[in-house]
């Protein structure tokens, strides 16, 4: 990957922002409660995060993503 990271976290839509804050050890005020989220950190600093919303009328059967160029 084209960025530094030493930890990766995956949070399903079942996790609240409070749960995520508690796990990451910080308060993330600019995030929304949108659904699934992938977070990369390096030396306890978030370097990248990706989120994708849950669609009640069309729930995903699986998720694939590509990171980088």
C-alpha positions as CSV (number, residue, x, y, z in Angstrom):
1,X,0.0,0.0,0.0
2,X,1.1,3.5,-0.7
3,X,0.8,4.7,2.9
4,X,2.2,3.8,6.3
5,X,0.2,1.6,8.6
6,X,0.8,-0.9,11.4
7,X,-2.8,-1.6,12.4
8,X,-6.0,-2.1,10.6
9,X,-9.5,-2.1,12.0
10,X,-12.8,-3.2,10.5
11,X,-16.0,-1.9,12.0
12,X,-19.3,-3.2,10.8
13,X,-22.4,-1.0,10.8
14,X,-23.3,-2.6,14.1
15,X,-20.7,-0.6,15.9
16,X,-21.6,2.9,17.1
17,X,-19.3,5.8,16.8
18,X,-18.9,5.6,20.6
19,X,-17.7,2.0,20.2
20,X,-15.2,3.0,17.5
21,X,-13.9,5.9,19.6
22,X,-13.4,3.6,22.6
23,X,-11.5,1.0,20.4
24,X,-9.3,3.6,18.7
25,X,-8.8,5.6,21.9
26,X,-9.8,8.9,20.5
27,X,-12.9,10.9,19.6
28,X,-13.6,11.2,15.9
29,X,-16.1,14.1,15.6
30,X,-16.1,14.5,11.9
31,X,-17.3,11.0,11.0
32,X,-20.9,10.0,10.5
33,X,-22.6,6.8,11.5
34,X,-22.9,5.5,7.9
35,X,-22.3,1.8,8.0
36,X,-19.2,-0.3,7.6
37,X,-15.7,1.3,8.1
38,X,-12.1,0.3,7.5
39,X,-9.4,2.2,9.5
40,X,-5.7,2.1,9.1
41,X,-3.4,3.6,11.7
42,X,0.4,4.0,12.2
43,X,1.9,4.6,15.6
44,X,-1.6,5.2,17.0
45,X,-2.4,7.9,14.3
46,X,-5.1,7.3,11.7
47,X,-3.5,7.4,8.3
48,X,-6.5,6.3,6.1
49,X,-10.1,5.5,6.6
50,X,-12.8,4.3,4.3
51,X,-16.5,4.0,4.9
52,X,-19.5,2.7,2.9
53,X,-23.1,3.2,3.7
54,X,-25.6,0.5,4.4
55,X,-28.6,0.4,2.2
56,X,-31.6,-1.0,3.9
57,X,-33.4,-1.7,0.6
58,X,-30.3,-3.4,-1.0
59,X,-27.9,-4.9,1.7
60,X,-24.5,-6.0,0.4
61,X,-23.7,-9.7,0.0
62,X,-20.0,-8.9,0.3
63,X,-17.6,-6.0,0.0
64,X,-14.5,-5.7,-2.2
65,X,-12.3,-2.7,-2.3
66,X,-9.0,-1.6,-3.8
67,X,-6.7,0.7,-2.0
68,X,-4.0,2.7,-3.7
69,X,-3.4,3.8,-7.3
